[in-house]
Amino acid sequence: MAHPCFVLGSLSLTLALIACGISFFGPFWLNNVTNPNPSKNAVKLESKTYIHVNSTSQRNFSSRGLWAQCGVQCQWFWQYDYKLEFQVFKELGWHLAVQVLYFVGVFLVLFCEVFARVQLCCLPNRSIFRALGFTLLCSFVIQSAAVAVFGGFASRDYGVTPYAAQYAYLGWCFWMALAGASLTLLSGILFLFMECCCGDDDDDDYDK
């Protein structure tokens, strides 16, 4: 039978992956993009509030995620020859940095999730728990950096608030990303606890 610490660590890791996955793909990190807050001296980026759907029309997209903008319909970064990526996200600069950072952070969580499931078929080993713990802590730092960059620059450029308002504000996917980072930290700590207190290089069973 698996040790309670391993069970809790695995559960928190799975929840972290779910939260990170939802926020990774969800197009709701920033809402009311087309209406920056003028009282905060936000830089109104007129050319960044929409993306051309085709050569003859454009549509407003009030919500933005890491990879898409959404209004009545969604526009993903790969559509229309990557027009959204090159005309909006790349021009912002900081958005591109957030994409890279969060991709790496989520990839590390996914890697640890798969590795932890494989570990269920093996006898416990301290080096495995140590590797999982430090990898997850590294992922937490990277995710936190991505969230901080997004929140900071969105505040500078759009005057965002942390709650729903008539002006631009942080969407629920942003807060889901924070939850995912917190769960990643928790799972990393639990796996390190297993390494310090419960693991055994001599391949003892969990029950010993």
N, C-alpha and C positions, 0 to 999 in steps of 0.2 A: 504493500500500500504506500502511495506517495506521501511524503511528509507534508504537513499543513502549510509550511512556508512555500514549498514548491507549488502546491495547489493555488495558494493566494497569488504567488508571483505569476503563474501561468494565466490565471483568470484576469488579473489586472493587465497583463500583456495583451491578451485577446481583446479586452475592452479598449485598450489603447490603440490597437490596430483598427478596430471598427471606427473609433472616433477620428483617428487620423485619416482613414480612408474616406469618410464622409466629408470632412473638411477639405481634403485634397481635391476631390472632384466637384464639390458643391460650389455653385456660382453665387454665393451669398456672403462673401467676406465684407463687402462694402455695399451699402444701400443708398439710394438717392444720389447716385454719382453725378447726375445732371444738375444737382442743386447744391453747390458748395456753400458753406456758411460764411456770409460776408462779414459778420461781426468778428470773426477770428482772422481777418485779413488773409483768407485762403487764396491761393493762386488758382483762379478759375481757368481751367484748362479746356477751353472750348473744343479744341480739336481732339481731345481725349475723351469726350463724353459720348461718342458714338463711333460706329465703324460702318463703312459702306457695305451694304448687303450685296450690291452689284454695281455696275458702272453707272446706273441711272437713278438709283434711290439710296436713301440712308434712313435709318430708324434709330430712335432713342433706346438705350438700354440702361435702365435705372439701377440694376444690380450687377455686381462684378465679383468674380471669384479669381482663382489663380489661373484658370485656363479658359474662361468664358465670360461673356456678358449676356445678361438676360433682361428681357422686357416682356412683350407679348410672346416673343420667341427667343431662343438662345442662339448666340453666335459663338462657336468654338474656335480656338486658336488656329486649328489646321484648315478651317474652311476658307474658300476663295483665295487659295494660294497663300495661306498663312497671313492674311491681311491684318487680322486682329493682333497677332504676335508682333509683327514688324511695325505697324502704324500706331499701336497704342502701348503695348507692354514694353517693347524694346525702347521706345522713346521715353517712357517714364524712367527707365534705368533701374530704379529700386524695385519695381515689380518683377523684373527679370531676375534680380538677385534673390527675391523671396521664392520664386519658382524653383531655382536651383537648390537653395538651402532646404526648403521643405521637401523637395523630392528626395534629397539625400537622407534627411531625417526619417521620412516614412519608409524608405527602402531599408534602412537599418532595423526599424521595428518589424517589418515583414520578414527580414532575414532571421531575426531573433525568434519570431513566432514559429517559423518552420523548424529552426534548430531546436527550440524547446520541445516541439512535438516529437521530433526524432529522439530526443533525450528520454522520453517516456519508455522507449524500447531498450534503454541501456541502464546499466547500474550507475548510481550517482558518482560524480567525480568533481572534486573541487575546482579543477582547472576549467571545466565546462561552465560551472556557475560563475566563476570569476570572469570568463569571457563574455557571458551573457550580461552580467551586471555592468561591466565597464562599457560594453557596446551600447547598452540602453542609456546609460548616463551620457555618453557621447551624443546619442540621438536626441536626448532631452535638451542638451545645450544647443544643438543645431536647430531644433524646432523652436526653442525659445528665441533664438536670434532671428529666425524668419518672422515670427509673430511680432517681435519688437520692431523690426524694420518696417513691416507692413503698417503697424499701428502708428509709428512715429511719422513716417512719410505721408501716410494718408491724412494724419492730422495737419501736417504742414501744407499739403497741396489742396485738401478739401475741407479742412476745419471740422473733421469728424467728431462726433460725440459718441460716448459708449452706450447710448440708449436711443430708442426710436424717436425721431424728431422730424420736423419739416425739412431740415437740411440733411446733408450726408451724415450717415452714422454707420457704426460697425455692425455687420450682420451676424446672424447666429452661427455661421460657419467659422467666423473668427473666434467666437467663444468656444466652439467645439474643438478648435485647434488648441486652445488653452487647456481644455479638459484632456485632450489626447496627450499633450506634453506632460501634464501632471500625472496621468496614469503611467506614462513611460518612466517617469522618475520613480514612482512607487514600485513598479515592477523591477526596476534596476536595483533599488535598495533591497528588496526582498531576495533577489538572486544573490546579491553580495552577502546578505545575512546567511543564506544557505552555504555560501562558500566559507564563511568564517566559523559558523557554528554547527552546521548540519552535514556538510559534505565530508567525504572521506576518500583520500587517495587510494585506500586499500579496497575500494569497491564494496564497502559494507552496504547492507540493505537499508532502506529508509527506516525500517522499524527498529533498528538497533540504536 
